Amino acid sequence: MSLPSQEYKKCIAQGKITFDDNQQASLYALDQLFNEILFADVPHSEDKNRAALTPRKLGIYLWGQVGRGKTLLMNLFYQSLPNGVGARLHFHHFMANLHKALNKMTGTSDPLKQIAKNMSQDVRVICFDEFFVSDIADAMLLGGLIDALFDEGVYLVVTSNIPIEDLFQSQLQKERFKPTIALLNRNLHSFELSGAVDFRYRLPIDQAIYFTKKDVLREKIVLALFQNSEKREQDIFIHGRAIKTLSTSEDRAWFDFSSLCEGPRSSDDYMALAERYNHIVVSDIPKLSNEPFEHIKARGVEDGAIGSGETGARKVYLGVNDDAVRRFISLVDECYDQRVLMYFHSEVPLDALYCSGSLKFEFRRTLSRIMEMQTSAYLSMV
């Protein structure tokens, strides 16, 4: 058992990462939180970062642009904990588990408090990656659960691309989420990782995974993956819905973009795919850039079960490809989180795949993760 900062130094010595002064305050805070959780004692120190955990709070919120080391630091913290002390989940998984737990508690009074109590009996700290709230129904559930978790003394370590104050920024129901924002601000130390460099874009290419010529994809990837055991163009079923494959073989599958991302798919589907397959090929990805347009929102259509005020009260800016783009982002997130080997084909170069549209902010993370997927460090964890 060692402190996150000690694991950080080991990674530097092994050449896996580069020292970044912008990460040190948050790394120090993670050390302090580690000691508090395990020993109920934060050692005194004259370190310049000692103010990081004054006053005492119940967790840490790491935010900043993609590739600045948020997930790296959270993972070092989680991996430093003894078995059984913490749980680490992608935020989509966290919410999926919450919905499943709620479905089992029909008729239970105050189910969120009971779920929080159950979680507190299993772990002392929950780490979840890519905190992002876009659905008002999920937002209200999340606020109630986090409040209950804090009441139970559960610690949180969270990563996000945006500061706490900007969560749910563009939603009409922002006002309803303000109590949760205040709750997070009261209980989490917030650190911006503000380095100027996206470290993923400096990583070496150890294995090419993105191709602009389909025959090269076939020659270098498809033939090697499927060889003589492939089953061509058959449907697989995920949550009762068919998805057409171009080829499958044991723990690997080849899809075209349309089949995976242009139909009625959800993050639950992509979780299931990432659990079933260790290798996923996605070909025929079109140029995803598009100019946004606007329409009048119909009540209840886009914000889940809780209504959003009067019909036509809000203009929503979308692009013609953005539903598919959002699904593609979710697919890459799930595969990255579960360390699936992915391969891509598009006639458009990666840096030109999505240059304009309403999801440019979210898509930066996707580009960054695809870059990391081609490195030996990622491949070694598959």
C-alpha positions as CSV (number, residue, x, y, z in Angstrom):
1,M,0.0,0.0,0.0
2,S,1.5,3.3,-1.0
3,L,0.4,6.9,-1.5
4,P,-0.9,8.1,-4.9
5,S,2.1,10.5,-5.1
6,Q,4.5,7.5,-4.6
7,E,2.7,5.7,-7.5
8,Y,3.0,8.8,-9.6
9,K,6.8,8.9,-9.0
10,K,7.0,5.3,-10.0
11,C,5.2,6.0,-13.3
12,I,7.6,8.8,-14.0
13,A,10.6,6.6,-13.3
14,Q,9.2,4.0,-15.6
15,G,8.8,6.5,-18.4
16,K,5.0,6.1,-18.5
17,I,4.2,9.7,-17.7
18,T,5.9,13.1,-17.6
19,F,6.0,15.3,-14.5
20,D,3.5,18.2,-14.6
21,D,3.7,20.9,-12.0
22,N,0.0,21.7,-12.7
23,Q,-1.0,18.3,-11.3
24,Q,0.9,18.6,-8.0
25,A,-1.7,20.4,-5.8
26,S,-4.4,17.9,-6.7
27,L,-2.0,15.0,-6.2
28,Y,-1.1,16.3,-2.8
29,A,-4.8,16.6,-1.9
30,L,-5.4,13.0,-3.0
31,D,-2.6,11.9,-0.7
32,Q,-4.3,13.7,2.2
33,L,-7.6,12.2,1.4
34,F,-6.0,8.8,1.2
35,N,-4.6,9.2,4.7
36,E,-7.9,10.5,6.0
37,I,-9.9,7.6,4.7
38,L,-7.5,4.9,5.9
39,F,-6.2,6.4,9.1
40,A,-8.6,9.2,10.0
41,D,-5.6,11.5,10.2
42,V,-4.2,14.0,7.9
43,P,-0.4,14.4,8.6
44,H,0.9,17.9,9.3
45,S,3.1,19.3,6.6
46,E,4.7,22.6,5.6
47,D,4.2,21.7,2.0
48,K,3.2,24.6,-0.2
49,N,0.0,22.7,-1.1
50,R,-1.1,22.0,2.5
51,A,-4.0,24.5,2.2
52,A,-5.5,22.1,-0.4
53,L,-7.5,20.3,2.2
54,T,-8.5,23.2,4.5
55,P,-11.2,23.0,5.6
56,R,-12.0,19.3,5.7
57,K,-14.4,18.1,3.0
58,L,-15.7,14.7,1.8
59,G,-13.9,14.4,-1.5
60,I,-12.2,15.9,-4.6
61,Y,-13.4,17.2,-7.9
62,L,-10.8,17.2,-10.7
63,W,-11.7,19.1,-13.8
64,G,-10.1,20.6,-16.9
65,Q,-9.6,20.0,-20.6
66,V,-9.0,16.6,-22.1
67,G,-5.6,14.9,-21.7
68,R,-4.5,16.9,-18.6
69,G,-4.3,13.8,-16.3
70,K,-7.6,13.8,-14.5
71,T,-8.3,10.1,-15.0
72,L,-4.7,9.2,-14.5
73,L,-4.6,10.9,-11.0
74,M,-8.0,9.4,-10.0
75,N,-6.8,5.9,-11.1
76,L,-3.6,6.3,-9.1
77,F,-5.7,7.2,-6.1
78,Y,-8.1,4.2,-6.6
79,Q,-5.3,1.7,-7.2
80,S,-3.5,2.8,-4.1
81,L,-6.5,1.9,-1.9
82,P,-6.7,-1.6,-0.3
83,N,-9.2,-4.0,-1.8
84,G,-12.8,-3.3,-0.6
85,V,-12.3,0.3,0.4
86,G,-13.2,2.0,-2.9
87,A,-15.3,1.5,-6.1
88,R,-14.4,3.0,-9.5
89,L,-17.0,3.5,-12.1
90,H,-17.5,5.5,-15.3
91,F,-20.3,8.0,-14.7
92,H,-22.6,6.2,-17.2
93,H,-22.1,3.0,-15.3
94,F,-22.8,4.8,-12.0
95,M,-26.1,6.1,-13.3
96,A,-27.0,2.7,-14.9
97,N,-26.4,1.0,-11.6
98,L,-28.5,3.6,-9.8
99,H,-31.5,3.0,-12.1
100,K,-31.2,-0.8,-11.6
101,A,-31.1,-0.3,-7.8
102,L,-34.2,1.9,-7.9
103,N,-36.1,-0.6,-10.0
104,K,-35.5,-3.2,-7.3
105,M,-36.9,-0.8,-4.6
106,T,-40.4,-0.2,-5.8
107,G,-42.5,0.6,-2.8
108,T,-39.5,1.5,-0.6
109,S,-39.9,4.8,1.2
110,D,-36.9,7.1,0.5
111,P,-35.1,4.6,-1.8
112,L,-32.1,7.0,-2.4
113,K,-31.3,7.0,1.3
114,Q,-31.5,3.2,1.4
115,I,-29.3,2.9,-1.7
116,A,-26.7,5.3,-0.2
117,K,-26.8,3.2,3.1
118,N,-26.1,0.0,1.1
119,M,-23.2,1.7,-0.8
120,S,-21.7,2.9,2.5
121,Q,-21.7,-0.6,3.8
122,D,-19.7,-1.8,0.8
123,V,-17.2,1.0,0.3
124,R,-15.8,4.2,1.9
125,V,-15.0,6.1,-1.3
126,I,-16.6,6.1,-4.8
127,C,-14.5,7.3,-7.7
128,F,-16.3,8.1,-10.9
129,D,-15.0,9.4,-14.2
130,E,-16.5,11.9,-16.7
131,F,-19.1,13.5,-14.5
132,F,-21.6,15.2,-16.9
133,V,-25.3,15.9,-16.3
134,S,-27.6,16.4,-19.3
135,D,-30.9,14.9,-18.3
136,I,-33.1,16.6,-15.6
137,A,-34.5,13.3,-14.3
138,D,-31.0,11.9,-13.8
139,A,-29.9,15.3,-12.3
140,M,-32.6,15.2,-9.6
141,L,-31.9,11.5,-8.7
142,L,-28.2,12.3,-8.6
143,G,-28.6,15.2,-6.3
144,G,-30.6,13.2,-3.8
145,L,-28.2,10.3,-3.9
146,I,-25.1,12.4,-3.4
147,D,-26.7,14.2,-0.5
148,A,-27.5,10.8,1.1
149,L,-24.0,9.5,0.4
150,F,-22.5,12.5,2.2
151,D,-24.8,11.9,5.1
152,E,-23.5,8.3,5.3
153,G,-19.9,9.6,5.3
154,V,-19.0,8.3,1.9
155,Y,-16.2,10.1,0.1
156,L,-16.3,11.0,-3.6
157,V,-13.5,11.5,-6.1
158,V,-14.8,12.8,-9.4
159,T,-13.4,13.8,-12.8
160,S,-15.1,16.2,-15.3
161,N,-14.3,18.4,-18.2
162,I,-16.2,21.3,-16.6
163,P,-16.2,23.1,-13.3
164,I,-18.9,22.4,-10.7
165,E,-20.6,25.7,-11.3
166,D,-21.1,25.0,-15.0
167,L,-22.8,21.6,-14.6
168,F,-26.1,21.5,-16.4
169,Q,-25.2,24.8,-18.0
170,S,-27.5,24.9,-21.0
171,Q,-30.6,23.4,-19.5
172,L,-33.8,25.3,-18.8
173,Q,-34.1,23.5,-15.5
174,K,-30.6,24.7,-14.3
175,E,-32.3,26.4,-11.3
176,R,-33.5,23.0,-10.1
177,F,-30.0,21.7,-10.1
178,K,-28.5,24.6,-8.1
179,P,-29.0,22.9,-4.7
180,T,-26.8,20.0,-5.9
181,I,-24.2,22.4,-7.3
182,A,-24.1,24.1,-3.8
183,L,-23.9,20.7,-2.2
184,L,-20.9,19.7,-4.3
185,N,-19.2,23.0,-3.7
186,R,-19.6,22.6,0.1
187,N,-18.3,19.0,0.2
188,L,-15.7,18.7,-2.6
189,H,-12.3,20.3,-3.0
190,S,-12.2,21.4,-6.6
191,F,-9.0,21.5,-8.6
192,E,-8.5,22.6,-12.2
193,L,-5.8,20.8,-14.1
194,S,-4.9,23.7,-16.3
195,G,-1.8,22.5,-18.1
196,A,-1.3,23.8,-21.6
197,V,-0.5,20.4,-23.1
198,D,-2.9,17.5,-24.0
199,F,-0.5,14.7,-23.1
200,R,-2.3,12.2,-25.2
201,Y,-1.4,14.1,-28.4
202,R,2.3,13.7,-27.5
203,L,2.0,9.9,-27.1
204,P,3.8,7.7,-29.6
205,I,1.9,5.6,-32.1
206,D,2.7,2.0,-31.2
207,Q,-0.2,0.5,-33.2
208,A,-2.2,2.3,-35.9
209,I,-5.9,2.0,-35.2
210,Y,-7.4,4.7,-37.5
211,F,-7.4,4.2,-41.2
212,T,-8.6,6.4,-44.1
213,K,-8.4,3.5,-46.7
214,K,-10.7,0.5,-46.2
215,D,-8.4,-1.9,-48.0
216,V,-5.7,-1.0,-45.5
217,L,-8.0,-1.7,-42.6
218,R,-8.9,-5.1,-44.1
219,E,-5.2,-6.0,-44.7
220,K,-3.8,-4.8,-41.4
221,I,-6.6,-5.4,-39.0
222,V,-9.6,-7.4,-40.3
223,L,-7.7,-10.4,-41.7
224,A,-5.6,-10.6,-38.6
225,L,-8.5,-10.5,-36.3
226,F,-10.9,-12.8,-38.0
227,Q,-8.8,-15.1,-40.2
228,N,-10.8,-18.2,-41.1
229,S,-13.2,-18.3,-38.2
230,E,-15.2,-15.3,-39.0
231,K,-19.0,-15.3,-39.4
232,R,-20.0,-12.8,-41.9
233,E,-22.9,-10.3,-41.9
234,Q,-25.1,-11.6,-39.2
235,D,-27.2,-9.9,-36.6
236,I,-26.3,-10.0,-32.9
237,F,-28.8,-9.0,-30.2
238,I,-28.2,-6.5,-27.4
239,H,-31.0,-5.9,-25.0
240,G,-33.4,-7.6,-27.4
241,R,-32.5,-5.3,-30.4
242,A,-30.7,-6.5,-33.4
243,I,-27.4,-5.0,-34.6
244,K,-26.0,-6.0,-37.9
245,T,-22.3,-7.0,-38.0
246,L,-20.0,-7.3,-40.9
247,S,-18.0,-10.0,-39.2
248,T,-17.8,-11.7,-35.8
249,S,-15.4,-14.2,-34.2
250,E,-15.5,-15.1,-30.5
251,D,-14.6,-12.0,-28.6
252,R,-14.3,-9.6,-31.6
253,A,-16.8,-7.9,-33.9
254,W,-16.8,-5.6,-37.0
255,F,-19.6,-3.1,-37.5
256,D,-20.2,-0.2,-39.8
257,F,-20.9,3.2,-38.3
258,S,-24.5,3.2,-39.4
259,S,-25.4,0.0,-37.6
260,L,-23.8,1.1,-34.3
261,C,-24.6,4.8,-34.1
262,E,-27.5,5.7,-36.4
263,G,-30.2,3.5,-34.8
264,P,-32.0,3.6,-31.4
265,R,-28.9,2.8,-29.3
266,S,-28.2,3.8,-25.7
267,S,-25.1,3.8,-23.4
268,D,-26.4,0.5,-21.9
269,D,-26.0,-1.1,-25.4
270,Y,-22.4,0.1,-25.6
271,M,-21.7,-1.2,-22.1
272,A,-22.9,-4.6,-23.1
273,L,-20.9,-4.6,-26.3
274,A,-17.7,-3.6,-24.4
275,E,-18.3,-6.4,-22.0
276,R,-18.9,-9.0,-24.8
277,Y,-16.1,-8.1,-27.1
278,N,-12.4,-7.4,-26.6
279,H,-11.9,-6.1,-30.2
280,I,-14.3,-3.8,-32.0
281,V,-13.9,-2.5,-35.5
282,V,-16.0,0.5,-36.7
283,S,-15.8,1.2,-40.4
284,D,-17.4,3.7,-42.9
285,I,-17.6,6.5,-40.4
286,P,-18.8,9.5,-42.4
287,K,-17.6,13.1,-42.0
288,L,-19.4,14.1,-38.8
289,S,-19.0,17.8,-38.9
290,N,-22.2,19.8,-39.5
291,E,-23.8,23.1,-39.1
292,P,-26.2,23.3,-36.2
293,F,-29.8,24.3,-36.6
294,E,-32.5,25.1,-34.1
295,H,-36.0,23.9,-33.3
296,I,-38.6,24.5,-30.7
297,K,-38.5,21.8,-28.0
298,A,-41.6,19.8,-27.2
299,R,-42.2,19.3,-23.5
300,G,-40.9,16.0,-22.1
301,V,-39.3,14.8,-25.3
302,E,-35.6,15.5,-24.4
303,D,-35.4,15.8,-20.7
304,G,-36.7,12.5,-19.4
305,A,-39.7,11.9,-17.2
306,I,-39.7,15.4,-15.6
307,G,-41.3,18.1,-17.7
308,S,-39.4,21.2,-18.8
309,G,-42.0,23.9,-18.6
310,E,-44.3,25.1,-21.3
311,T,-44.1,23.5,-24.7
312,G,-42.0,25.5,-27.1
313,A,-40.3,27.3,-24.2
314,R,-36.8,26.6,-25.4
315,K,-34.8,26.6,-28.6
316,V,-32.5,23.6,-28.9
317,Y,-29.4,23.8,-31.2
318,L,-28.6,20.6,-33.0
319,G,-26.7,19.3,-36.0
320,V,-28.0,16.8,-38.5
321,N,-25.5,14.2,-37.4
322,D,-25.4,15.0,-33.6
323,D,-27.6,12.1,-32.4
324,A,-25.2,9.7,-34.1
325,V,-22.2,11.7,-32.9
326,R,-23.4,11.5,-29.3
327,R,-23.8,7.8,-29.6
328,F,-20.3,7.5,-31.1
329,I,-18.9,9.5,-28.1
330,S,-20.6,7.1,-25.7
331,L,-19.3,4.0,-27.6
332,V,-15.7,5.2,-27.4
333,D,-16.1,6.1,-23.7
334,E,-17.4,2.7,-22.8
335,C,-14.7,0.9,-24.8
336,Y,-12.0,3.1,-23.4
337,D,-13.3,2.5,-19.8
338,Q,-13.4,-1.3,-20.3
339,R,-10.1,-1.3,-22.2
340,V,-11.4,-2.7,-25.4
341,L,-9.2,-2.6,-28.5
342,M,-10.9,-0.4,-31.1
343,Y,-10.1,0.2,-34.8
344,F,-11.6,2.8,-37.0
345,H,-12.1,3.6,-40.7
346,S,-13.2,6.8,-42.3
347,E,-12.2,8.6,-45.5
348,V,-11.8,11.7,-43.3
349,P,-8.6,12.1,-41.3
350,L,-9.1,11.9,-37.5
351,D,-8.4,15.6,-36.8
352,A,-11.0,16.5,-39.5
353,L,-13.7,14.0,-38.4
354,Y,-15.7,16.5,-36.4
355,C,-14.6,20.1,-36.7
356,S,-18.0,21.9,-36.4
357,G,-21.2,21.2,-34.6
358,S,-22.8,21.5,-31.2
359,L,-20.8,18.7,-29.7
360,K,-17.3,20.0,-30.3
361,F,-16.6,20.2,-26.6
362,E,-17.6,16.6,-25.9
363,F,-15.9,15.3,-29.0
364,R,-12.4,16.6,-27.9
365,R,-12.4,13.8,-25.3
366,T,-13.2,11.3,-28.0
367,L,-10.3,12.4,-30.2
368,S,-8.0,12.4,-27.2
369,R,-9.0,8.9,-26.2
370,I,-8.6,7.5,-29.7
371,M,-5.1,8.9,-29.7
372,E,-4.3,7.1,-26.4
373,M,-5.8,3.8,-27.7
374,Q,-2.9,3.5,-30.1
375,T,-0.2,3.5,-27.4
376,S,1.6,0.6,-25.8
377,A,0.5,1.9,-22.3
378,Y,-3.2,1.4,-23.3
379,L,-2.5,-1.9,-25.1
380,S,-0.7,-3.3,-22.0
381,M,-3.9,-2.7,-19.9
382,V,-6.2,-4.5,-22.3
